[in-house]
């Protein structure tokens, strides 16, 4: 049975948003009434990290955008359009700025059910209808009111929300475990390389050597060509956007280039790619068996096997020592960048190969633990998305 759909505007008692306080960020105070901005509204969760505060006088002037417990918040402008969450009862008095829309439900709609609908595939399609043609200016109130939402009985809405809440709790636990493992890897890498750098700089153990001294540059900058949809028979085209902050190659949104275009830019196992601009400092070690080539704005280095392990270089780029170097050398123009010559001047604490191998083994084990935790969290998120689709369409009914 497919649920009857109803226009959202008929089910809400309020649709509205706030304004940026006069003076902008200069009007924020260290303590006071929370001002919820779009960065605080995540996918199904309200984050208080980095939340702004306004004083009681300013809050009173913005009475039209007071937030109440169980209000649903929806981002209506910018890159985060479509993120939504429910205001928890523990928040207390709060306000929103103009980038966040308040949706206050009437007596036929459950807040958690509405929030889950908005972040579901169905809800995101409703939002995307008004973003066609690259329009990212935002949603207006009439567009929000026009959304059509599947409407089971209120008791069933609450049961659906309860079921999805169980999945959210499991996802939150998995994400907390992931964060703990990421922190463990980060601390281990930081501790090792901070000590190694001090020892090498003082002559106690190892030597400081430049990246150019331990690696060769191979072709330097990548191919500047147009990509096409991924074709497994053609080389994958690796771009800066394909590399995560921790140097992991993303699986999604892969693209290809023709074998002819890849000539001279083909990657081999162990090649190191550094981002020149966009995300300067980001590094990837290529360890894939399929053919691939690298894009412009990436710089390729090849470790000298008699001197250094490519994995050792890669893990060094996850260290706090490297982060500081990136911050110091990035050019602070319109767009920060690091060219091949500057990368070549990067200093690394180089020890003997046996010591490098021992460190890499530890770091690899910790990283594998992180990757397994990421896969576990993503599996839960995928399962929840599938369940949401079935519950919100009525394909699967639940007893209230």
Secondary structure, DSSP 4 states (H G I P E B T S, - for coil): -PPPEEEGGGGEEEEEE--PPTTGGGG--SSSEEEE-GGGB-SS-B--TT-EEE-HHHHHHTGGGEE-TT-EEEE-SSTTTT-EEEPPGGG-SEEE-TTEEEEEE-TT--HHHHHHHHHSHHHHHHHHHTTGGG--S---HHHHHT-EEE---HHHHHHHHHHHHHHHHHHHHHHHHHHHHHHHHHHHHHHHHHHHHHHHHHTSSSEEEEHHHHEEEEEEE-B----EE--TTSEEEE-GGGB-TTSPBP-TT-EEE-HHHHTT-B--TT-EEEE-BSSTT-EEE---SS-EEEBTTEEEEEE-TTT--HHHHHHHTTSHHHHHHHHHHS--SSS-B--HHHHHT-EEEE--HHHHHHHHHHHHHHHHHHHHHHHHHHHHHHHHHHHHHHHHHTSS----
